Amino acid sequence: MSTEPYELRLPPKQAGSVVFASPHSGRKYPETFLRQTVLGEQAIRSSEDAFVDLLFADAPDLGAPLLQANAPRAYIDMNRGRDELDPALIAGTRRGVQNPRVASGLGVVPRVVAGGRAIYRGRIPLAEAERRIRSEWIPYHRTLEKLLRDTHATFGEAILLDCHSMPSEAIGSIGVKGGRYPDIVLGDRYGSAARQDIVDRIAAVFSDAGFRVVRNTPFAGAFTAERYGRPSRNQHVVQIEINRGLYMDEARIVPADGFDALRTRLRGVIAQLIRIGLGGRRLAAE
């Protein structure tokens, strides 16, 4: 596994206030972890937002930073709070008031992967969970915080686009116009994580590119949106979920035939999303 828990790719010159992140596309699995898990290679990878970092890889060339996790979600979840510890998995953790994410096995150190399949035979020590948080979670979030802080200082605002993917089965019951399933779900915590006009413009960019877009259902955003979304301070977070059926074979976890075409299509979308952040430059200059 890489000694770095993340990769930060910076543009030659940042064009505006938009920042991209991919917290769940990490696929560098520690050998010690693979020896711990009871799952095979395909099953352990089922929680990945596989290849999302590649779909948004053009962002730095177009003028926006891209922060991507190297550590896989099944090992440590960057989109959970460091205190979201699961007592059903982590020995020595006090049982307190649990949020639904932790109760379902999806804490900062997950107990299960997609489909509720257990990762481990039993429990792991608290010291192991704390080590992962120190070595992976804390460096990632320190970097994200600095990235947003520096962006805000330069442009007068920061807009974080937190990029994810969703299993097509998870959206099978969510219809859009004409009864078709959505391609994109935008999550802004029902307005608490981002200003409405910014979300409207993001939705319009995807819609104009031919994507079917819905908001907040079934994914409204989790820890990252909660922690960093501060519209009153001109800091906004919008979670972007892409239907995996558009670009990958979900059973085999490999890119589908249409992957390159989708990435090309998204390059134009990314360029337009970055333009949304040009207003921050004007604000900073006033």
N, C-alpha and C positions, 0 to 999 in steps of 0.2 A: 504494500500500500504506500502511496505517496506520503512523504513526511508532512506535506501540507494538507490541511483539512479542506481547503478550498482553492480555487483558482480565480484570481481577479484579472480580467482583461480590460485594460483602459484604452480609450481611443487616443489617437495622436493629439486631438484637441476636442474636449467635450463640447458638444454643440448646444446643449440646453440642460434643462432640469430633470430630464427623464433618466432613470437608472433601471437596469434590468437585473433580476436575480432568478436563479434556478436552484432552489434548496433541496429538491428531491431527485435530481437526475444523477447523483453520484453513483458510481459503479465500481469503486475500488474497495474490494472486500478484504479485510485482514484475514490472514490464514488462521489466526487463533479463533476468530469469530466463526469461520467456516467449520472449524473442528467442534465448536460448541453447538451449532444448530443441528436440529434433527431434520431439517428440510434439505431437499436437493437444490441444485443450481437454479433450475427454472422457478421453483416455488419461492426461493428466497428473494429472487429478483422481481416477484410480482408486485411488490410495493413501490418499485422505482417509477418515477415519471420518466420512463426511458426515452432517451434521445432528445429531450426538451432543450438541453443545452446546445445541441447541434441545430435545432430548429431556429434558435435565436442567436446563433454564433456570428451572424453578420452585424449585430448591434455595434460592436466597437468600431468596425470599419465605417459605419454610418454616423458615428459621433456620440455613442452612449456607452457607459461602462456596463460590463456584464460580470456579475459575481455568481460563480457556480460552485456548489458543494462537490467535493470529491468523495466524502464519506457517504455511504449508502443509507437510505432512510431506515432500512431494517436494523441498522447498527446504531444510529443516532438520528433523531428527527429534528432538523433545524427549524421546523415550523411548529415547535412546541416550546413552552416555557421550561427553563432549567429546573423549576420546582414541580413540574408535572411528572412526578415519580409514581410508579405503579406498585403498590404494596403486594399485589398478587404475583409480581415478578421479582421485585428487588427486596431481598432479605434485609431487615433492619430499618425499613421505611415505616414511619408511623402512619397508621390509618387515620386519615382526616376526611374533610369534605372533598369528595372527588368530583371533577367535572366529567361530562359524558365521554370525552376523548380518552381520559385515563381509564375510566370504568370499562370501556370497550377494548382495552389493551393497546391503545395507541398513544401512550405517553411519550416523554422525551426519549426514553429507551423502550422501544416497542416490545410488547409481549407476543403480538401476532402480526402476520402479514395479511394480504388481501384474502378475503373469504374466511377470516377468523382462524386461520391455521397457526398453531403454536410454533414459535421459533425455537424454544428451548424445552428440554425435558422437565426441568424444575425451575428453581429460582437462581438468581445471580446475586453476588454480594453487593452491598451498597457501595463499597470501595470501587468496584468495577464500573458501576454507573457514574460515579463521581469522576473517575479517571477519563471516561469518554466525554463527559461534559467539559472537563478542563482542556483536554487535548483537541477536541473537535468543535464543540458547540460554542464555547467562549471565543476562540479566535475568529470563527465565522461571523458572529454577531458584533464583535468589536470592529471588524472590518466593515460590516454593513453600516453600523452606526457612524463610523468616520466618513464613509462614502456619502451618506445622506447629509451629514453635518457640513462637509466641505461643499457639496452641491448646493445646499441651501445658502451658505455664505457667499457663493459666487453668483448665483442666479436669483436669489430672493425667494426660492421655493425648491422643493424636492418632490418628485413624483416617482415612487417606486412601483414598477410593474413586476409583480411576483409571479413567475411563470410555472405552471403545473400542467399535468395531463390527467384526464379522467377516463376510467374504463367505460366503454360504450354501454356495458350492462348497467352502470350506475345512472345513466340518463335515459334508459329505455322507457321510463314512465313520464318523462318530461317532454311534452309536445310543444312545437312552435307552429307558426302559421302553416296551414296545409297539412298538419299532422306529422311533419317531419321532425327528426330529433335535432337538438342544437349542436352546432360545431364548437361554439365558444360559450363559456359561462364566465361572466365577470362578477367578482365578489368585492363589495365595498362595505361589508358589515352593515348593510341596509342604510347606508349614508353616513355612518359614523367614522369611516376610515378615509373618505375622499370627498371632495366637493362635487356637487351634482353635475356642474357643467363640464368638469374634467372627465367624469365617467361617461357622460353623454357623448363627448367627442371621441373617446376611446371606442365606444360602441359603434359610432358612426364610421370610424375607420375600418373596423372589421366588417360591418354590414356593406359598406361601399365596395369592399373587396370580394363580396359574394358569400361571406360566412353568415350562418344563422346564429344569432346572438340572443341569450337570455341573461338575466341578472339574479344573482344571489340564491338561485335554486338549481341544483341541490347544494351548491357550495358558496357560502357567503364570505369565506375567509376565516383564517384561524389566528394563531399567535402573532405572526408577522404583521398582519393587518391590525390586530388589536394593539400591539406594542408601538408600532411606528406610524400608524395613521393618525395624524393630528391636523385636521383641516384648518382649525382656528390659528395654527402656527404656519400655515402654508406648507405643510408636509402631508403628502397624500400617498395612500397605498391602494392599489387595485390588484386583486388576484385574478390571473388569467388562467382558465382551465381549457385545454384543447382536447377535443374528442380523439382518443387514441385510434379509433377506427379510421380516421383520416390518413394516418401515416404509418401504421405499424401492424404487424401480425401479432395480435395480443396474446395468443396461445404460445407462440415460439419466442416472443420478445425479440423480434428482428424488424428492421425497417421494411415497409411494404413497397411495392413497385412505385407507388405515387409519392414516395418520400421526397425525392429531389424536386419534383414539381411543386410540392407544398412548400418546401423551403424557399424556392424561388418566389413563389406567391407571397410568402411571409416577409421576404426582403422588402417588398414594396410597402407592406403593412408597417414594418418596423420603422422605415424611413418616415412614414406619416405619423406614427406614434411619437417619434422624436421631435417632430415639428410642434406637437402639442406643448412641449416644454420650452419653446422659444419665447413664450410670454413671460417666463421667469426672468429672462435676460433684460427685458424691458422694465420689469418691476424693479430689478436691482439697480438699474441706471437712473431711476427717478429720484 
